[in-house]
Amino acid sequence: MPPADPLDWARPAPDAFASGQAAAPGRRSDGQLAAELLVEEAPVTLVFNDEVALTLMATPLDAEALALGFCLSEGLVERPDEILDLQALPAGAGLSVLIQLPEPRLQTLRARRRFGAAPGGCGLCGIEDQRTLLALPTRALAPLQLAEGAIERALAALPGRQALNARTGGAHAAAWASPQGDLLELAEDVSRHCALDKLIGRLAQRPFDPASGFALLTSRASFELVHKAARVGLPCLVTMSAPTALALRAAQATGLQLFAFARPGRWTRYHP
């Protein structure tokens, strides 16, 4: 008999690629059986020009938006129309996204030594040189004038838009809101980095002015999230948990407005 496929244990059920979730029986502390839904996590491999590959651990929904957002937020392309082709296909225990870049853009990727796996969707994993890793975007970010109560309105609307998290309790959300606090777009993923990339990818699929609103994340503000936001020209980032000190320094250096500890009725503004 042929040997068993070593990836069999990790492969999601076919419907997980459409739903982002998997059913799992469990037993609660009171002894009662429970049928729970768990957020799905799978390898999503980005294959550039059939040559260079990077694997993100992500929820296998909206993989093409994830790949597009990743290319933009990591500076692999400046505009969506620079990507010649992009297609997501089942592969192994997850998905492969086949991406065709112009040769000069591929050289940029090679120079950054991006190979291998990125745990939790971490975009900076795989970059070896500190100067490359910490290089900040040079574009100027114009200040965003938020209406009074905008953050509170966005926070109030957020739970009703988090469909995957409502079912599983395990998904981060990245949302785009107007300066008045109206939620205009939302993406969910087990990884906060991938949630932001999916949001960027979705927004980039239509005419979109990055200076016209703010991003709201259900996570902490890490350096990479500030880096991604500034790279694509988002002027303002609001997170529900704490910022890191490096994230604050990056916000100060790029001019990005940074709010954290956002909860109904309170938040902390760190910059400017």
N, C-alpha and C positions, 0 to 999 in steps of 0.2 A: 504494500500500500504506500502511496506517496506520503511524505511527512505532512503533518498538519500545518496549515498556514500560521506562522507565528503572530500574525496580526488579528487572528480570529477573535481573540478575547477583547480586543479594543474597538472592533468595528461597530458603529452604531446601527440600530435598526434602520431600515430604509426610510421610514417616515420621519426619522429625526432630522433629516436634511431639509425637510419642509417645515417642521414644527419647532426645531431647536430644543426638544425636550425628550425625556425617556421615562417610562413608567417604572417604578421600583416599589416592591412590597417592603414593609417595615413593621416593627412592633414598637409601640410607644411605651413610655415609662409606666403607664397604668396597665400594661399587658394587652391592650387592644391592638388588633391588627390594623395597619394603615396602608392605603394605596397612595403613594406619593408620586409626584412628578418632579424629576430632577432636570436641571438645565444641562444641556448636552455640551460636551467639550471634545474637540477632535483636532487632529493636525490639519492645518490648511497650508499647503506648500505653494509658495509663489515661485514659478519657474519663468525665468527671463530669457527669451530668445533660445529656448531649448538648452540652456547652458548653466545659468547661475540660479541656484535655488535657496530659498530661505523658508523655514517652516515656522508658522505661528500656531500657538495653541489657542483655539477660538471656538465659538459656537458656530456650527456650519450653516448659518443663515446669511444671506446677502453677501456671499463671498466675493462677488465681483465689485460691490461697493467697498468692501474691506480692502481689496487689492488696489482699487483706484485711490481711495483715501490714503492708504499707506504710501503709494508712489508720490502723492502730492505732499503729504506731511513730512516725508523723509527727504524731500528735495530731489527725488529721482527724476521728476518732471515738474515743470512750472505750470503747465496747462493740461487739461484732460485730453485735448486733441493731439498732444504729442505721443500718446499711446496708440500704436498702430493697430493692435488687436488685443482683446482680453476675453478669455473664456474660462469658466469654471467647469470642472469635470470630476466625477467620483474617482478616487484613487486610494488604494490601500485601505487604511482605517479612517480616511477622511476625504479631503478634496485636494485637487491641484488646480491652481489658477494659472493658465498659460498666458503670458504677457509678452507682447512684442514691443521692444523699445528701439528707437533709432540708435545706431552704433555709438555715437558720442555719449548718449545717456547711459548706455550699457557700460562704457568705460568708467563713468563716474561710480557706478555700483561696484565694479571690480576694484577700483582704487580704495574703496572704503572697507574692503575685506568682509563683506556681508555674506557669510555662509553658515549653514547649519541650522540649529533650532533656536527659537526665541521663546523661552518659557513665558506663559501667560500673555503672549502677544507683545512682549517687550521689543520695541523697535530698535533700541540702541544695542541690544545684545548682538554680539558678533562684530562690533567695531573695536579694533584693537588699539588704535592710537588715541590718546587723550585729547589732543588738539582737534581731531576730527569729531570725537564724541561730544565735546563741549563747545564746538563752534556754533555760534548763534546766528540766526538769520539777520540780514542787514536792512530789510525793508522797514520803513518807519510805520508805526502803528498810530493811527489817529485816535484820540480819546473818544470814547462812546458816552454820550449823554443819556443816562438811564432815567426814565420817568420815576417819580416817587412811587414806591411799592412794586416796582417791576420784578424784583427778585422774589418777593412774597407771592405775587400772582403766578409766576412761573413754577415756584415750588408747590403751590396749591394744585396746579393742573397736572403736575408730573405723575402722581400715582395712577391716575386714570388712564394714562398713556402707556404705562409699563405693563403691557400684556404678558410678556414672557416672565417677568419677575413676579407678577401676581399669581401665575400658575406654579412657579418653581421656588421662589424666594432666593434665587441664586444668580440673578443677572444684574450687571451694572447697566446704567442708562447714560447716554450722552444726548442732550437735547439742544436745539437751537431756538432761541427766543428773540422776539422783537425788542426794541428798547422800551416798549410799554409792558413787556412781560408775557406776551402771547406766545405760546409754544407753536412753532411752525414745522418742526421736524424732530424725530427722535429715532435713535438706534439703540439696540440692546445687545449685550454680549457678556459672556462669563468673564472676559478680560476688559478692564477699563480702557486700556490702550486700544484694543480692537473696537470697542464701542465708539470711541472718538473717531477712529479711522473710518468706521462705517458711516458715521454721521457726516464726516467731511466728504466721503465718496458719494453719498446720497445728494448732498447739497451741490456737488460739482456736476451732477448729471443734468442740471438745469441752469438757466441764467441765475447768477447768484453773486451778490456783493458781500464779501466777508466782513466788511466794515458796518453792515446794516443791523447787527444784533450781537447777542452774547451766547456763549456756550455754558450749559449747566450740566455738571457731572455728579453722579451719586457716589463719587469716590474721594480719596484724598487728592491733593494737587502735588504730583511728583514733578521732578525736573522734566521728564520726557513729555508729559502732557502740556506743560507750558511751552516747551520747545515745539511740539507739533502745532499748537494753536498759533504761536507767533509765526511759524514757517508759512502757514497758509493765509496769514493776515487777519486772524480773528483778534479783535481788539480787547476782548474782555472774557475772562474765564471765572466761573463761579463753581465752587465745589462744596459738597456737603460735609466733607471731613477736612482734616488739617492739611496745610501745605508743608512741604519740607523746606528747610532753610535754603537749599540750593534752588528749589523752585522759585522762592521769593527773589533770590539774587538774579535769577534768569528773567523774571518779570520786570525787575527794576532795570536790567540792562537792555531789554527789548522795548520797554514802554507798555507792556501788556498790563491792563487793569486786572487785579487779582483779588477776588473775594473768596473767603472760606468759612467753614463752620456755619454754612447756610442752613437755617431751620426756619419754620414759620415764626415770624416775629423777631428774628435776630439773624445777624451775620457779622463777620469781621472783614473790614476792608484793609488790605495790606499794602496795596499800591495802585495808583499813586495816592 
